[in-house]
């Protein structure tokens, strides 16, 4: 549904987005992750027709965003990362304004506004002025406004940024529901765990480039050191450091607790090798009190990418 | 109804606003009206020539109503032109800053509908306050026996001006980032339209005076008010002169009614602002004007300049109060005539230069936009960027604008050379060559500097090159004027705007009785100015060429 090809966006001499390509399947949720300044918001704004790219192509199905922006806008719903609303309008008037601007008749508007308010659980707040809403409620009002013209593609920049934990869960459920109804959703967020549960696919950006993209499973498998070993010893020992250095598939030893001898190690070998590692540690006289394995989470990948230490193969 | 107008009504006219704004307007309006009405209708004291005693004259409701009319008009102007303009600018800028404008940009509404929605929706409260002035206005018209035809003309121009100012404010709001700054910039623009440009209009370039309601007021209302009230009350003569001046506008060999001319002028500006607004609504990144619309607008501007200056160069007659003073028939000597001519030519070139400078800033692509063009032609397999595209170099357009300016100038010079009103002792060629060279070189280096640097660099360069030498020459002139005449003139000549009047002075050195030494200094200053402009033109164009090649 969304196809971004060789996208380049320059601000003067600064390259905000550099040769970015990715695609989002219809009815799926795609998460864009990246540190501040990675180019996520710029990318979303370019898809939303708000920034003209220096180069590249953005397609929404068969519609070119660059060459047919008017048609593209009818398909798009955009929610920015902070919730500006018309303070002196009531919530229902705010939604009605956009339904009206999208050319809906009075009867249609009434029905669509009603539905959008119900979807975002704002029905009881419909008569309140937008300025009296909390930030979270404003975010919901904004989502209601985004839904009011029934867009097939939704672009949500940090949608959970201002929400309390319950509202975030509700938002996640709602987005999932919308995707299940066939809407294509592109969402950016710093709350990585949220994206992990919500998204069908993710793309991690750094310095305007897509470092890796695909389903979370694919990405974690693609990473060479995708497994972590969490080990706790009875006491710290220099033998442990030597052991890790000598074992060829172990790397990146990190102490994870200030007072206890708890460590985290990256393991790039096969699963069958793990019992051997534990038994060798015991044979070397290391007093292991805890030994667990876990797969890398998106958060680990993100932190590695942010620090520039990841080893993804881009294929 | 336009959704944005409906939004404006909903936001600004809730019951509490209706009561507060209505009461405010009613109180202010009734105070202003009653005060001015009573003051105007009261009989005036005059000394009886026979008894030598002060006698109070008869009271006149007609005079009172006519006196109050002007005050009500001023109050209406304050609501819509001052308060309304500020509000349109600040709200537009606020919405742009907060991102609300982006929501609107994404809706499929036509950009023109969006502009209309903003300029009529945002000042909804001011229009509501305006409504409260209407009963008083009606009373003033009926009791004051003001002719409806003139009133309709005045209010047509009034609303045309309001739309023009609100459109200007909207455009300012789309460009100036801070809401408070946008509000004040737009108000200053309105004041400028009322004070600065009419000032230039009085110097003979009459079309600059027709951006306000003043010409129609002075031409169509003031004479009527004077008939009954002012004449009887013995007001001063200058009002009669003002009323006479605004009766007709000389344009080529025709005389046009001030209302028609105001509509033409305001219509042109509204067209420019609509083009800008349309482009900005379509895409914020687009330059305010396309190359073709810039060419069209500049051609009209030059046509208006030519039309307004025609009679001055042809017959030595100028419109405007200062213009009348300057015109050839008012002068007794050749020297004064030439000085008047040089002043008007200086104003002509200054206006043309400043207009071209603005268009260079708008229509010449910066490096980012040019790069976008280069990448696009690679994508579409084109041999070069289309000349008319926003991304293409602005040199071609700027050379055409220069040619249009020189054409207008040459027509004016031809008129002056063939006119009996002026005594010029130079040939057509000698009067044209230096101005042509100056304009050409300046435009070439300005275009290159705009395309090399971004906004700050460009305006910094222009400021340093054009303003600093002027300031330095001012200091030198005050402190060590006599011994540094040559240096001062050279510093002045760095600014191309100074070269042309200098050249005219040099060409007519005998008539203006310029000492030989000063004339020589002026000549070498002109050569120096042209040399500097030439060096900048070559250096900057070469740099631009190498940057692009790279």
Interface residues (C-beta under 8 A of the other chain):
Chain A: X8 X10 X11 X12 X13 X48 X49 X50 X51 X52 X54 X55 X69 X70 X73 X74 X76 X78 X80 X82 X84 X85 X86 X88 X89 X90 X93 X97 X98 X100 X101 X102 X103 X145
Chain B: X3 X4 X6 X7 X10 X11 X12 X14 X98 X99 X100 X102 X103 X104 X105 X106 X107 X108 X109 X282 X283 X284 X285 X286 X366 X367 X368 X371 X372 X375 X376 X379 X454
